């Protein structure tokens, strides 16, 4: 993306690009049929459960003025609008933790002012949203998203860690609260006797840790050894919501012997109860706000605008990472403009605004990649089986499969020519296999060609880019408002467990987190980090520099986290994160060597040293996952390597290729590998840094051909565990 | 071991063999210095904690007549005597769960008889012990242990599973009990109010699951990625007792807000309190027992004798498995005789008798193998480094190391000549490495020869066979009696967690358990079982036969477990287990093919089919663990493969050897491997079935040379995870 600040140009480009594929966005989603429900449900739960928890949190913090009804409504309305007229339909909108923090700051401020008070709080936030919307319009129109390539890994991952810390903080606070008498409740109730309070707290510990541990387990179900494939897939896809239901059921087991208030459950008014609609008419009160506060609203508005600009763009960026091989264009400018309108709307009806959320947005893309993989795989397997029944030779088989593959491709002007060559690698690999078995011209059958496995291994990552899943999940979130009586059955302690789960789940793949762990890793075991993660820096950057860089980042994170605790100045925390962008560009580059900085935090605006590069033939590597199943491959790749495609040639021998002796040796003995490996690292640096902007998902898809994702995209290999 | 039933011959042989190494049993242990404390402490905790729990259990079951004081005293006294004058010092004695069950049955019987009652219960058990001792004397003298080779894996593993189920049952029962009012307590105390009872139960859940999960984690500390080596070793060695301390400390956190009785803690009288010595004078009461009951005591006595004969021998057998490469002789007959005396003694002083315990006995051997490994390794590393400093050539280095290795060997007449060749493999491997690097005659240094790693990988498993650790741990158990005020700080819920931990820890390596899991494994993932376990049967036996065999074994296990629930007939459960020996020999062989039965449950008395065998050169395989550390190798090998040395050549490339292409291929594609692999399986079958008796640890070590454990013992390879 060029750094252009000509007004409206970015928005125009975005609109032009997205309009061209708008119809296909719908037809493609509808064609997927009922299968679209898997990613939809997955994202619905990932979106709804935190939003309900945030509602619970907001209710405590705003003395009940805002509740889960309002957060759900905002998420649903903004989500539906964005999925229909938004630019990038992979982006998921929702009320996020930073918004809750900002609203809490604003409530605490308003409460203390006699001429504002809780009564005019929502009206005042209406004005804040008006100012925020104006600022967002300006940012969008002036092309502020052009500089998004300056948001390096450093800032993005720090923000991700901050979100994780806020989630975890809420989990711990919530659990501690379970041992206390809630502020707004009558302390003379039976359930607030010391004995029952203690019992409630202990029960909360059991429920929340139960949810946390089982949810973490269930996410790994695809690699379980037990149970049939569909059961494992079901648990992996729906395990977390299933566990919420299970632990809610568990919470009812001792119902006979304990008072009704134990364990504590969600408190939220029914949307049809009187008073629940108060906030919807807030626009009437807006003119009652004193002028000084209308003007003063500009201060929090700048913070929220900075926050949304950053959060929305980074969420969108993470949902469109290079590894996903997206075909359709990005839409940063236009989406920011739309966010301005959505914020305005939310402010005027007195509900907290929604913005693009992490980690749900990348989770959405990932689940759609799994869907596309399954669709492609089923089609190709059927084709291959049919061909084999007709005693086709290898050439015919390949031809048929290629034809089927082409039919599945999105017919877009954005599609690069090289992708049309499709399945080239599959052909090569199959020929290699067949010739090694002496079957090159003979009809082939499944003893030679293990259809499902071969296809599974070779399919490139592609994403089912459409609007249906986003629309459906947002609608389902809206349905939650009506389902409030059911939602109130969920114990609050289960929500705290879910918060902890979200925090922990967001860590793998965050290189900042991995570097923190590296500091505590025994020197003799550091090579293992290289095996597991996309951590080429372990080899190329001196350990001292890694320590210094990580320590700086950790201190900065703690400063950001610390400032959220400061009563009013806490409002400034988004500024601190944005400040990291110039700090990275102008200050860090003075303390660290360019080469090291490039490995630790690749920035597109810095020159990466030119290194001669010879990519080994794919066949030579043979580093394809062999026994993994489709979901596992994707899990492995996308969860763990949010940043960089893992390029580790684990010592894996597949049935069709030679042993990767040379490469595994490089890997096993880091001493030797440094020299031999670095050329590839040079290449990786240039190609695969997702947060480095321009060459990432934000490459000009509008004209320039994108490198083929079949021919040259690096293969992913998973350790055989 | 020959099946000889000439009276006293077995005892004489045992005594002869053990007397020859008696002095060395002490000197060797003392020479090990303070390092002996690691296995000692490890076994002390593994021994003391269950014994305390059993004491707690007995106290509930016998209305306080027997307590932890008595179980600890029995374990300590029997342990000290056995460690000094016992035959096999690797065998750990203790009061075991079956003994507790038998005593519970006997108490329930005695309580209901008006002419016996709780008052004469101990006197009556005195008579039971007298009869038991007489039966054990007869069994020992007549050479009943000669048929121990008929105790196949089937019976041994079923017994192990039964013990695990009993442990788990106690854990669950105990936890449920935490929600109720204890029978003997005053139900009007504050802590038994419904609210506090509920709170106590929930707190118990937190403490017991906390202990269970952290203990399971800490045992794997050696393979953790974080922390320094000594810290990881410390946690792996002492993690479980540390966790008992930690969770006991946690139980004191809410002490201010809760009544004193929450959480519930161990109840046991101080040994110095009045009445605690009542049982020691039980011999006075023995003549008050009516004659009919003195004679009737013979019935439980036969059951206990059968139980002890089986339990003691199997525990001893498991402590002397083939893989441990023991040098000193076994002593089944003499140990059974001594057990008779110990039972008699315990009966006369009114304490429950001790016998050889599972899983503590094999744990003891394993911890001593780790110790010996460390000692050998340190010695050889020092020697090698010294040699290298003098610029020795490879030949000199090897010579020096061989000399050092010989010095560490036990100078026994039992030592087989081939072991004197020592380190042959190390020499070969080093020469191969050096020649590949072109260094064959030049002085070598650490760049060529990674001393610690090479030695670590090549050292054979050897065990520090001595009496000191057993004596010390038994003495420490005795010390627990004095430390009763400290022990009473442990919450009962922590003990229930420990029970669950013991049950779960005893499962890996139990092939019966692994087969049960296999039934629930998805067909496409069954090959993974082959990768992880010593499960050659997965390849050689049709799945239907595995299912049938496992189902039979499971039903039999459930029958054994079920019978322990039956009020009086439950006494007969040892008979049911012993019955499995003839069932296996005469009935199962009619339903299963001999070859399959041999793979599922190798029995020495059955002919195994002769298969031609060509063992590939060790160098050709190159299947040595590369990055694992010493403890990990041992953990891997001994924990997981209690039965069979794992012979899986995982695709591992070490720096010194070529890639094991052929073998990994065999492993990765089970379809192909069946034919190519079976010759090796034939060999394995003959060589490595530990429970198959004669060729296992019970081989006649007294004269016949044992195959060298350096030259031909199969190498162990660990998957690189």
HADDOCK unambig.tbl for C-alpha pairs under 7 A between the chains (distance, minus, plus):
assign (segid A and resid 195 and name CA) (segid B and resid 195 and name CA) 5.66 0.50 0.50
assign (segid A and resid 195 and name CA) (segid B and resid 196 and name CA) 5.54 0.50 0.50
assign (segid A and resid 195 and name CA) (segid B and resid 199 and name CA) 6.95 0.50 0.50
assign (segid A and resid 196 and name CA) (segid B and resid 195 and name CA) 5.55 0.50 0.50
assign (segid A and resid 198 and name CA) (segid B and resid 199 and name CA) 6.23 0.50 0.50
assign (segid A and resid 199 and name CA) (segid B and resid 195 and name CA) 6.97 0.50 0.50
assign (segid A and resid 199 and name CA) (segid B and resid 198 and name CA) 6.21 0.50 0.50
assign (segid A and resid 199 and name CA) (segid B and resid 199 and name CA) 3.84 0.50 0.50
assign (segid A and resid 199 and name CA) (segid B and resid 202 and name CA) 6.69 0.50 0.50
assign (segid A and resid 202 and name CA) (segid B and resid 199 and name CA) 6.72 0.50 0.50
assign (segid A and resid 202 and name CA) (segid B and resid 202 and name CA) 5.46 0.50 0.50
assign (segid A and resid 202 and name CA) (segid B and resid 203 and name CA) 5.70 0.50 0.50
assign (segid A and resid 203 and name CA) (segid B and resid 202 and name CA) 5.69 0.50 0.50
assign (segid A and resid 206 and name CA) (segid B and resid 206 and name CA) 6.27 0.50 0.50
assign (segid A and resid 225 and name CA) (segid B and resid 521 and name CA) 5.54 0.50 0.50
assign (segid A and resid 225 and name CA) (segid B and resid 522 and name CA) 6.56 0.50 0.50
assign (segid A and resid 225 and name CA) (segid B and resid 525 and name CA) 6.15 0.50 0.50
assign (segid A and resid 226 and name CA) (segid B and resid 520 and name CA) 5.33 0.50 0.50
assign (segid A and resid 226 and name CA) (segid B and resid 521 and name CA) 4.16 0.50 0.50
assign (segid A and resid 226 and name CA) (segid B and resid 522 and name CA) 5.69 0.50 0.50
assign (segid A and resid 227 and name CA) (segid B and resid 520 and name CA) 5.92 0.50 0.50
assign (segid A and resid 227 and name CA) (segid B and resid 521 and name CA) 5.84 0.50 0.50
assign (segid A and resid 227 and name CA) (segid B and resid 522 and name CA) 5.55 0.50 0.50
assign (segid A and resid 228 and name CA) (segid B and resid 522 and name CA) 5.21 0.50 0.50
assign (segid A and resid 520 and name CA) (segid B and resid 226 and name CA) 5.36 0.50 0.50
assign (segid A and resid 520 and name CA) (segid B and resid 227 and name CA) 5.99 0.50 0.50
assign (segid A and resid 521 and name CA) (segid B and resid 225 and name CA) 5.57 0.50 0.50
assign (segid A and resid 521 and name CA) (segid B and resid 226 and name CA) 4.19 0.50 0.50
assign (segid A and resid 521 and name CA) (segid B and resid 227 and name CA) 5.88 0.50 0.50
assign (segid A and resid 522 and name CA) (segid B and resid 225 and name CA) 6.55 0.50 0.50
assign (segid A and resid 522 and name CA) (segid B and resid 226 and name CA) 5.69 0.50 0.50
assign (segid A and resid 522 and name CA) (segid B and resid 227 and name CA) 5.55 0.50 0.50
assign (segid A and resid 522 and name CA) (segid B and resid 228 and name CA) 5.24 0.50 0.50
assign (segid A and resid 525 and name CA) (segid B and resid 225 and name CA) 6.17 0.50 0.50
assign (segid A and resid 651 and name CA) (segid B and resid 651 and name CA) 6.13 0.50 0.50
assign (segid A and resid 651 and name CA) (segid B and resid 652 and name CA) 6.58 0.50 0.50
assign (segid A and resid 652 and name CA) (segid B and resid 651 and name CA) 6.56 0.50 0.50
assign (segid A and resid 653 and name CA) (segid B and resid 665 and name CA) 6.87 0.50 0.50
assign (segid A and resid 659 and name CA) (segid B and resid 661 and name CA) 6.61 0.50 0.50
assign (segid A and resid 661 and name CA) (segid B and resid 659 and name CA) 6.57 0.50 0.50
assign (segid A and resid 665 and name CA) (segid B and resid 653 and name CA) 6.98 0.50 0.50
assign (segid A and resid 721 and name CA) (segid B and resid 721 and name CA) 6.50 0.50 0.50
